[in-house]
């Protein structure tokens, strides 16, 4: 703690912490990021928080620069006291955490599952009372530990856990967490600290230190020692001045003491025994440790050596020559001879190497493989990058940098991956190796919203390896087909499809995969009949639980774009459940987006909103951003049917802004449709028609949503009194409905024909539509047909008949949550002579649930335990209990058994 046992001038921070701790004692959780410049007292604040947390269990760890490339090193340190509870976690989570700690394998598991396991373990450890986790120097945590802790931090809710990070300002702040800047001390507190640490200063010296320290606590303690014989403290940035002050103190030590200090700095973890063994290896004087301890630059507590401040370590390490640093690393590598020290040993040997060394490069490659097996992809990328640097052979160097780029992409480090690809490409002349790099570069470009650029990269790569590696070439071309579909460019799509048709594909498996890729071109080109056999096969295969997950997800997606909404929903629901069971968190946003659209098309609007909310939260939790705009567009569409105007317009606008950058037309059509549906429900027909007509005439004209939204155009044109504007969308939908022959499509086709027909023909089409609706699901669409027919009946003075259809339409609209249409049905009922009092129903209580409360309640109604629900929704069991506690009064129930009777 700064200034000995006293923490000066931090009342505001301590009050903030006291409030968090009070909430934790009541079972609530929170995460907070303290950030500020070096020396400002962040570590002292954490010490103060720990001291203030009387009776609270405290877990602590500190990021160590030398361990930043060792996967899960910090996490292991933090959670070691809780490791005995790992067996209480769900199986996949327990295995993920064991693997992170080097006690198992994570083969086939998702890298984000470790973060969920951390959340569950913290909740278990907090079962008997509040838990405080303090993470100092978070900017130096290894990436795998940081990712896992941030995932857990963002999902804390009702566990009674407070998680506080402290980091320097110059590093990016984590998204989605509360932050608190830590600045210099106020003048009065700064003066108190200075007087306690340097009471012998003259008035003039005291004034200079106070003026130049800026209230920085470390500067207030260290700058007084720089005053002797100087007229100014200098103009360098304050951290550099403090580091230089430490450097001058280090320079006054004996040669052996300085060498031992640089060994300790290189060792980094504070393991005194290792530092002493390395010192003995270099035959350093036995008194060196006593000397550096007396210098007050380090403290020794039992087996741990701790630097007074990270700037002391920086001064000790960087103040020496490169040769001295290599000698220190070499000594450490020599004494780290245990089997579980292999990764540290490899890194120290790498730092000690004066030039290329294939043996060390191979050791780093092994380190990378171990990190990759534990999903420590950032650590794997770092090890492979260094291995490449140490490789003598250019081809080996390029291969290692290629593998490093792949690992960096898996870690979400696109910029780093791009740099590695650049380095590898300069050394690569092999076409197959170049194609692998091109595929990686296309991933970087797509992740950076440059979809057309990514497509061009893939096409160029295909031309170089068409006959050399058919399987890789097929993967590249299928990737390019999907990118062309996303951007809605039929010419790009045909270019990829022509290459895909040309092949050659030497076996049935590759030929079948090629046909699957061509189905998108056929759909975009309006040749839906040609695509049907392949689509049916893909959908049937996706229904099989033994089909690989990627193929099941593709099958759900292709069902969606073929109008098979019930099948898409069925498959998506099953795949989401499978991903939850397996813990494949990173892949869920893509599937949840498919599920959300399928839910919307099947008229389960609240389910769609819940799926989008979860997907968006997972995108934030996992640091992925690709599906954010797509999920926002899907959520906007569901909200449009519910009549939630303000959030619908905001989300659709955000999505369209993003799609304007990356050119993802397939997502933009959903956002435009959302705004059109909103206008249709609110009776704004002209702007709705203008929007959908412009959409259908532009780059989106090949997208399926242009077909799906055609019936909305027809209805709007008729209500607007301009039936000529119904003709083109009606023809578009009718041609497609004849090909796919789906009951819902034929029902809506008949409804549209009724709208443009006269008298008896109109009624015939309406009745045909109603008959088809009975077997086609989609209750909202059924109700729309009932409403339109009832309106026709009332206009034809058949109010009694109209009321029958209006009652069922109102029930369907109310149950699905389509408020604008429910209001329209209610108004029609009044016009038809029937009062419609508003009464509270079970649906009202269900509608008041938050998205996550609805998910929890539904699973509880199905008989799942709190622990099972938590594992499926990636939250803690105590958060499940909290959601049920809040949901029961809203639903008017007092037990889980009563949930079964509700239509959830």
Helices and strands as residue ranges (DSSP letters): H 11-25, E 30-36, H 42-52, E 57-62, G 65-67, H 73-79, G 80-88, H 91-100, H 113-125, E 131-136, G 138-140, H 143-155, E 161-168, E 178-181, H 187-197, H 203-213, H 217-222, G 223-226, H 238-251, H 255-267, H 272-281, H 288-294, E 298-301, E 304-307, H 310-318, H 322-335, G 339-341, H 342-352, H 358-373, H 377-389, H 394-410, H 414-425, H 431-447, H 451-465, H 470-487, H 490-502, H 508-524, H 528-543, H 549-561, H 565-582, H 588-601, H 605-622, H 628-642, H 645-662, H 665-681, H 685-697, G 699-702, H 704-708, H 710-720, H 724-740, H 743-756, H 759-773, H 779-795, H 799-816, H 819-831, H 842-847, H 851-861, H 866-873, H 877-891, G 897-901
